């Protein structure tokens, strides 16, 4: 018997439920791990390694339960939520056992491949570049896209509140866009994820009492990746340029800035890009004398500016290329500015 047919919640009650479960989960984890000591301290990081990194499992469990109760969530979302819980469990294992990166990628690949192939979900990249390969390229690109988002969110989880704040802005933007374009079930899912993040942020806001860990960053990236595939970025069919760049606006600005800044610095200094360090953009701003809270406020403004550009590209579709150029120049400006900042020692 389908449990959803016997007991369902509205989006408002499902969101409140997600908030409460995440809040209680984080509270219990903190209280039961108040003497937590992190054993894997072989990498240089800003974070206090004695703070428990299990906030992600509270969010993933809450999301899975809340989606099951959400009446308007279709079976595809429930299926994806189940595998997202598996991704979170993988993250826990990695946090405590420090899995080999090749093994971690293999498990991530399987957890992404199965729902994409079983649900026949893909980004139509073949249509974008004008080729027909019977969805083979679409499949590979879709898998790559979700993996990239997962590890991009993981990459910006480097300071108290940083990943959760940026992810919250993404969820809020998707909720508004999905509501505008009558894709209500995706608006509901994004709203539930937002409430999970808000509850977690109460404990992760500096000074953090709990970290999301890989169990949280990989989970968030996983859900956002599948939402971006399910979302119809061009429902009216008028602006193909907009449909191509909208995901970049939403998902990749902060992760792209962080990744490119760190990658360029480490390659130049013969440091492995896979090594943890304090050379991320958030750390560079801290080294400039900004407080953690001020850094979060600055990047919140960056997110708001990005959302304004996105809104303008929707409202003024004929100017989408010009708006995209403004976006590119903005990214280049920030990249050059961050490159001039020294990493935190």
N, C-alpha and C positions, 0 to 999 in steps of 0.2 A: 504493500500500500504506500502511496506517495504521501509523505508526512505533510508536504506543503498544501495538499488539498484539504487537510483537516484543520490546520492552524496556520494562519498567515498574519503578518504585521504590515502596517502601512510603512512608507519610507521614513516617516517621522519617528515612529516607535522603533523601527529597525535600526535607525541611526543612533537613537538614545541607547538602545541595547548594546550596539557596538562600542559606544563610548564607555558605558558602565563595565562591560566585560574587560575591555582593555585597561581601564583604570584599576579595577580590582586585581586583574592579572599582574600588572606592574607593581601594585602595592604589595601583593603577596610575595612576589619574586624578590623585591627589595628587603622585606622583613625577614624572609627565610634565608637570605644570602648576605646578611649584614657584615659577615666576616669573610666575604669572598676574596680570594687571592688568585690573580691571573698568573698562570704558569708560563705562558708563551710570551716572554718579554725580550725576544731577540731582535726586535725591530724598533727603530726610533719612532715614537709617536708622541703626539701632544697629550693624548688622553691619559687620565689616571687609570692604570691597568687593574686597579683593585675595585673598580665599579663593574658590577655584573652586566654582561652584554646579552641579556635575554629578553629585552623589550620586544623584539621582533616576534617571538613565539606568542606573546600576549596579543599582539595586533593580528597575526595570522589566524590564530584560533578564534578571536572575536569576529574577524571578517568572515570566516568560514561559517560560523554559527548564524550570524546576522543575515547572510545571504540566503541560507537555508530557510529562514523564517520570512524572507521578503517575498511577498506574493507575486510581484511582477517580474522577478528574476527568472529568466528562462533556464533550461537545462544546460545550455552551453556555459553560462556564467557559473553555475554550480559545479560543473565539471572542471572548469578552470580554477575555481576556488579550492577544490580538492588538491589539485596539483600544486597550487601556490602554497598550500600547507606543507606539501612534500619539499618544496624549495626551502621553506623556512627551517624544516628539520635538517636539511642538508647544511644550511648556514650554521646551525647550532653545532653540528659535528665539526665543521671547519673552524669555528671559533675556538673549540676546545682541543681539537686534535691537529689543527693546522695541516689540512689535507694538501697533498701535492697538487699544484695548480693544474696539471694535466688531468688528474683524476677528477678534480672539481669541475672542470670544463665538460668532461664526458658525462657526468651526472646532470649537470645543467642542460646539456644538449638533449639528453633523453627526456627530461622533464618538460622541455619546450617542444620537442619533436612530436611527442605522443598526442597532446591536445590539438596541435596545429594540423596534423595529418588526420586524426580521427574526426575532428569537427570541420575539416576542409576550410580552414581559415588562412587567408594569405593577403599580403599587400601586392597589388597588381603592378609590379614593377615592369613587367613585360609590356603592358599597355603604355606605360610612361616612356619607354625607350623605343617602342615600335617594333617589337619582335614577338614571335609566337613559338614558345618552346614547351607547349602543353603544361604550363604551370610549374615546370621544374625550377626555373629561375625564381619564380614567385615564392616557391616553397623555401628555397635556400635563403633568399633575401629576408623572408619573414622570420625564419629561425635566427638569422644573424641579427635582425633588428631587435628582437626580444632579448637575446643574450647581451647585446650592446647596452640596452637600457638597464638591464639588471646590474651589470658591472659598472655602468656609469653612476647609478645611484650609490652603489657600494663605494665607488671612488670618492664621492663627495661626503661620505660619512666620516669626517675627520675632525670635527669640532662639536662641542655641545650645541645641540639644536640646529646644526647647519643642514643636514640631510632632511630632517623632519620639517623644517621651515620651508625649504625649497619644494619638497614634495607636496606640502599642503597647498602651496600656491598653484601647483600643477593640477591637483585635484579640484580646487575651486574653479580654475579656468575651464576645465573639462565639464564640470557640472553646469556652469553657465552656458557654455557652447552647446552642450547636449540638450539642455532645456530649450534654448532658442531654436534649435533645429529639430525639435520634437523627437529626439532620440532618448525618450524618458528613462528607459531601463538602464542606459549607460550613465545618465545623470544620477540615477539612484545609486548605482554601484560606486561611482566616484564620490558621492556624498557620504556613503557609509565608510569608505576608505579615509575620507577627510576626517570623520569623527574618530576613527581609530587613531589617526595621527595626532589629533588635538588632545585626546586623553593621554597618549604617550608623551606629548610635549610638556605636559604639566610636570612630569618627572625628569624630562630630558633637558628642559630649559636651564641655562647656566645659573648656578653650578649643578651639573647633572647628577642625579641619584641612580640613573640606569641608562645604559646604552642600548640602541637597537641591535647592534652587532650585525653580522652577515645574515642572521636569520631574519632581520627586519629589512635591511637595504636590498637584499636579493628578492625578498617577497614583494616589496613595494615596486621595484623595477619590473618584476614579472607581471603584476596586475596592470601597471600602467602600459606595459608593452602590448598586452592583449586588448586592453581598452582602445589603444591607438589603432589596432588592426580592425576591431569591430566598428569603430567610429566611421561614419560616412563624412569624410572631410569636404566633400563637394556635393551636397545634396541637391543643389539647384542645377548643377552641371554648367554653370556659367564661367567659372574661373578655375582653369586647370592649374595655373601657377599657384594660386592660393592653396589648393588641395595638396600640392607638393611640398610647400614650405611651412604649412601650419604645424606639423609635428616638430619641425626644427625649432620654431618659435617656442613651443610649449615645453619640449623635453630636453633639448640639448644645449641651451645657452650656458647655464651655470656648469653642468658637467663638461661641456666642450671647452670652456675657458679653463677650468681646473685641469683637465687632462692635458690640453695642449701646453699650458704653462709648465706643469710638472714634467711632462715628457721631454720638452725642449731643454729644460734645465738639466735633467738627469742624463740625457744623451750627451749633452755638451760637457758634462763633468764625469762621464764614464760611470754612471750609477744605474743600477738595474731599475727600469720603470715599475717592476712588480714589487719592489721593496717599499715597506711602509716608511714614511718620513714626515718631516714638518716643513715641507716646501710647497704645500698647497696654497691656493690663493687666499684662503681664510687665514692661514698661518702668516703669510706675508703681510696681511693687513694688521694682524696682531703685532707683528714686529715693527709696524709703523707707529705703534703707540695706541691703537684703537682697542677698546675693551671688547670682550666677546659679545656683549649685548649690542654694542655699536656696530660691530661687523654684521650681526644678524639684521639690524635695522637697515644698513646700507644695501645688503643683498635683497631685502624685502622691497626696497625702492626699485632696484634693478628688475625684479620680477614684475612689479607693477608697470614699469615702463614697457617691458616686453609684452605684457597683456594689452596695453594701450595700442602698441603697434599691431598686434593681432586683431584687435577690435577694428582698427582703421582699415586693415587689409580686407576685413569682411564687409565693412560699410562702404568702402570705396574700392570696389573690385578692380576697376580700370586702372587704379594707381598701385596695384599690388606689387608690381616689379619695382617701382620707385620706393615703396615702403620696405621691400626686401633689401634694397641697396642701403637704405638708412640703417637697417638692422645689421648688415654686413660691416659697414663702417663703424658702427657702435661696438661690435665684437672686436674688430681690429684695434680700435682705440683702447679698449679695456685690456686686451692681450698685451699690447706694448707697454701699457702702464704697469701691469702685474710683472712683466719681465724685468722692469727696472727696480722692482721692490726686492729686497734681500729676504731669503728664507729665514724662518725662525730657528735660532740655534738651540 
